[in-house]
Amino acid sequence: MAARKIIWSNLAKVKLYDTLNYFAERNKSKTYSEKLYKRINKELRLLIKQPDFGIKTEIENVRGLIVGDYILFYEVNKDFIIVHTLWDCRQNIENLKIK
């Protein structure tokens, strides 16, 4: 069986870009953004071997992978791991939209 491929939804791509861009501008350096990006990708690669690693959510088939102050909400099917969104846990939970 071939390894699952990780797919980022448009929302997840925007959230990732906004997060990395925020820290690059705030810190006047891309160093932290690069470290955060590498850490997120490292954690995601773990899901290829252990897709049920994340915490179950109330949404069927959606799990959350905690990466520092963030949660990556993802869904697994036989061919893909779909990242629905990146959530900063320091934000107001009422604004969370996963899908």
LINHUUR-V456333 format. One record per pair of residues at least 4 apart in sequence whose ideal C-beta (glycine too) atoms are under 6 Angstrom apart, sorted by the first residue. I is the first residue (numbers start at 1). J is the second residue. D is the distance in whole Angstrom. If there is no record, write none. Layout:
BEGIN
i = [I	I]
j = [J	J]
d = [D	D]
END
This chain:
BEGIN
i = [3	4	4	4	5	6	6	7	7	8	8	8	9	11	12	12	12	15	15	16	17	20	20	22	23	23	23	24	24	27	30	40	43	43	47	47	47	51	54	54	54	55	56	57	57	61	62	62	63	64	64	65	66	69	69	70	70	71	72	72	73	73	73	74	74	75	76	84	84	85	87]
j = [48	48	80	81	80	44	81	80	82	12	13	83	84	85	83	85	86	85	86	86	21	33	37	26	27	32	33	30	33	32	34	67	65	67	51	53	81	76	63	64	65	64	63	62	64	75	73	75	74	71	73	72	71	89	90	86	88	87	83	86	84	85	98	81	83	82	81	98	99	98	96]
d = [5	6	6	5	5	6	5	5	5	5	5	5	5	5	4	5	6	6	4	5	6	4	6	6	6	5	5	5	5	5	6	5	6	5	5	6	5	4	3	5	4	5	6	5	6	5	6	5	6	4	5	4	6	5	6	6	6	5	6	6	5	5	5	6	5	5	5	5	5	6	6]
END
